[in-house]
Amino acid sequence: TDDDSDYTNLEADVLSINITRGRSRELEEFNSGTCTVVLDNSSGKYDPNNTNSTYSPNIKPGKLLRIKMTDPSTSTNHFVFEGNIRQWDVSYDWPNMSYCTIRAVDALDPLANNTVSLTTSAAATGTVIREILQAAAWTDYDLDTGDSTLAANTFTNTNALQALQLATNSEGITAKIYADKDNAINFKSRHAIYTDSNSKNSQCTFGSGNLSFEKIDVDYDTELVKNKVSINRTGGTAQEVSDSDSILDYNERSYVKSGLMIATNAESLNYAQSVLAEFKEPAVRCKSMTFSPLKHTDMITQSLARDITDRITVNFQPPGSGVTAFSKELIIGGIEHQIRPESWQ
């Protein structure tokens, strides 16, 4: 539940926290979010072999781990991560120092280790995803309706996460499925990027007299170039499109999806055309941006409020005469927190 009394507060022993959620490239699948917490174990209370520990016998994998942080300007508690503990790693440094490292994963990990057997409805993508989640006995989710009607599909002892990803990929390249900060499975339809308020409107601006950042990584490469695209549905015919100019400039770079739950060949063709239009040419992209929230309360607020699929604005004037300024609205694909005493990036 969300009741703090159901949890044991370990704040006094926390030495560091690392959290990684999301993905780094638009055409990647979302990976399971991870959280690593290092605790002071000099008293031995986090050693699973210590039967005298206050926490014995509850130092065990599977327990729920939750990271919450308080915005000092609003006194609001925000989830930063929630998931299940996969490992308690205890190390001893002679003569009397010990550390316990907790490693936890979010909801995508148990779904990746679960199988489902069902025949889904011929229905909107959100309905299909809900049916798969229910077959996997997962009850915490927040699902868009979806902008496609998928064909019925039979899954037999199929990896639950792969089934969810198949349905999401069948919706379109801008559709997303991931675990949010409080471990609910989120499905975003392909049009959500244009209709959700946090996605269609920039939520904050970094750079040029606004919120400051310390590092920005901008890349311009062919990793995302896709100039020969083939999309096929179950029981359909592969729909292929290509761009000869892009192939001439960057060599052939294929994108192939098959076995999708798309209902018609015409929809498969539209899918292929949209991928080609978006990715036939390389684009200058902001791969990552790093900032320190502790520098200003506004930055703390932003770091706690922002989440995957939010739109932000980044303005940056690179050094050097004649270099064009970088000014773009961007969609957050992943978030990392690195937290140490008096340090947070």
JOCOR-V907743 format. One record per backbone hydrogen bond with DSSP energy under -1.0 kcal/mol. CO is the residue of the C=O (numbers start at 0). NH is the residue of the N-H. Records with the same first field share a line. If there is no record, write none. Layout:
BEGIN
CO = NH + NH
END
This chain:
BEGIN
2 = 5
3 = 6
9 = 12
10 = 13
12 = 39
15 = 37
16 = 338
17 = 35
18 = 336
19 = 33
20 = 334
24 = 27
32 = 105
33 = 19
34 = 103
35 = 17
36 = 101
37 = 14 + 15
38 = 99
40 = 43
43 = 46
46 = 49
48 = 50
49 = 52
52 = 55
54 = 57
57 = 59
59 = 62
62 = 84
64 = 82
66 = 79 + 80
68 = 77
70 = 74
75 = 70
77 = 68
80 = 66
82 = 64
83 = 104
84 = 61
86 = 102
88 = 100
90 = 98
92 = 96
96 = 92
97 = 40
98 = 90
99 = 38
100 = 88
101 = 36
102 = 85 + 86
103 = 34
104 = 83
105 = 108
106 = 110
107 = 111
110 = 113 + 160
113 = 159
115 = 157
117 = 154
120 = 122
122 = 149
123 = 127
124 = 128
125 = 129
126 = 130
127 = 131
128 = 132
129 = 133
130 = 134
131 = 135
132 = 137
133 = 136
139 = 184
141 = 186
144 = 125
147 = 124
152 = 119
154 = 117
157 = 115
158 = 162
159 = 163
160 = 164
161 = 165
162 = 166
163 = 167
164 = 168
165 = 169
167 = 171
171 = 174
175 = 187
177 = 185
179 = 182
183 = 179
184 = 141
185 = 177
186 = 143
187 = 175
188 = 191
190 = 193 + 194
191 = 195
195 = 199
196 = 200
197 = 310
203 = 312
204 = 210
205 = 314
210 = 206
214 = 289
216 = 286 + 287
218 = 284
221 = 224
226 = 242
227 = 254
228 = 240
229 = 256
230 = 238
231 = 259
232 = 235
238 = 230
240 = 228
242 = 246
243 = 247
244 = 248
245 = 249
246 = 250
252 = 226 + 227
254 = 229
256 = 231
259 = 233
260 = 150
263 = 267
264 = 268
265 = 269
266 = 270
267 = 271
268 = 272
269 = 273
270 = 274
271 = 275
272 = 276
273 = 277
274 = 278
275 = 279
278 = 225
284 = 218
287 = 216
289 = 213 + 214
291 = 294
292 = 295
295 = 299
296 = 300
297 = 301
298 = 302
299 = 303
300 = 304
301 = 305
306 = 309
309 = 331
310 = 202
311 = 329
312 = 205
313 = 327
315 = 325
319 = 322
325 = 315
327 = 313
329 = 311
331 = 308
332 = 22
334 = 20
336 = 18
337 = 344
338 = 16
339 = 342
342 = 339
END
